[in-house]
Amino acid sequence: MCGVVHVPITLNVPIILFPFVPVPVPVSVCVPVSVIVLAPVLPPTVLLTLACGGSLWGVPVSVIVLAPVLPPTVLLMLACGGLSDDNWITSPVAHHTRSHATIKPSAEPEAGYAPQFTMVEVLGPEGVIMVHRHWTADDIMKAADSLSKPGDIGRQCFGQELMAFVQSCRPTQAELRRLLMIRLGPQYNRIDRGWVDGDVRLHLPEWNAPPQGQQDLNGPYREMIRGLIERVETAYPTTINTDMIAACKQRDDEPVADFPLRLTCVHTDHCGIDTPAQRAAEPGEVGAWEAHLRNSFLMNMRKDISDLIRKNCIGYSRAPLSTIEEHAKHHDTILGKKDARRERQRADTTHQAMLTMLHTQVKAVLPEVTNTPLHTYQPDDWVLIKDFRRKRWSQLRWRGPFQVLLTTNAAVKTDGRATWVHHTHCKKAPETPPQD
């Protein structure tokens, strides 16, 4: 147990520090430490012998350090192997502050060491660093539920999903094996081979390879993931299921812009043809995958839109899928306007029908109009008409008399007036009409 510790001394000689002896003015000196001896352990005679240059169990002693002098953390570090040049301290208190602390990079794992943890990014003193966070059984179960099965979505989609998962969650090889074992069940034995000896983990936050000349610490991890995806693609060959493609129909409320996305996913999983890197731009560049997708798009979309495309798009059977989609969007817009106009007409018709029904119901509860006249005026009678336009109180209230020409149940028509007069605004004139 050898090392170097900075202790406050004034003489470069072997020292015995007793609790009752005051420590002189400190001077920082590096002194090798051989054995830690606590005061209550050895008797004073042994301490004196050691201070005079003796040895303990055959080991020479340079300094005897008592327990009250150094803090327990320093004593523990010395007892566990001493303090080396790379693991040093200066003052037990002043130099252990956050501003004076020195953060040193972690050492590379020894041979045969397999860390079992998930690497996550945290903010360190000099940027983003990787720290470990242990995965519990619940974490693995939840992560397994988030992954699809290769047989359900196809090998290509599963490979893309697995690559996105490992870049996000960064599981180790051991944890990834447990996760796939839970998710795939008995089918896990199809891919349970070709694993790297020991465990492999992600060392740096950057997934891609570093610039040339720098050590690629994440290279083994990336190679392990690529090998796993290749084994998955080999174990789950692409299957053809035309029934699933034929069952993917456009819904009545589904826009044309959304239907190709859903159809493309189903077509990619069940057509049995590898997806090209990019789609064709000209009719002569259309491949087998895009040709099958174009035909499925024409057959599975709404019949009215499909009929318009077949009628108006010249060469639709050889055109790329992008051209068919543009025609479909255009006709969907035109039909949408017609549907909106038809919907407004239907709404107007429904509104008129509701008003008619309401009028019938209201009319049924209203009292019937009687045919009995509300007055006794007859043609050739003389009546006075009330004047509502008086400006002064002294003006006459009644005008007339006027001779009745026509009558209804509630009004009379008089000579010399163009309008009808309600019977409540009339009264009979005196028996003797005025002479001309």
Secondary structure by P-SEA (a helix, b strand, c coil): ccbbbbbbcccccbbbbccccccccbbbbbbbbcbbbbcccccaaaaaaaaacccccccccccccccccccaaaaaaaaaccccccccccccccccccccbbbbcccccccccccbbbbbbbbccccbbbbbbbbcaaaaaaaaaaccccccccaaaaaaaaaaaaaaccccaaaaaaaaaaaaccccccccccccccbbbbcccccccccccccccaaaaaaaaaaaaaaaaaaccbbbbaaaaaaccccccccaaaaaaaaaaaaaaccccccccccccccccccaaaaaaaaaaaaaccaaaaaaaaacccccccccaaaaaaaaaaaaaaaaaaaaaaaaaaaaaaaaaaaaaaaaaaaaacccccccccccccccccbbbbbccccccccccccccbbbcccccccccccccccccccccccccccccccc
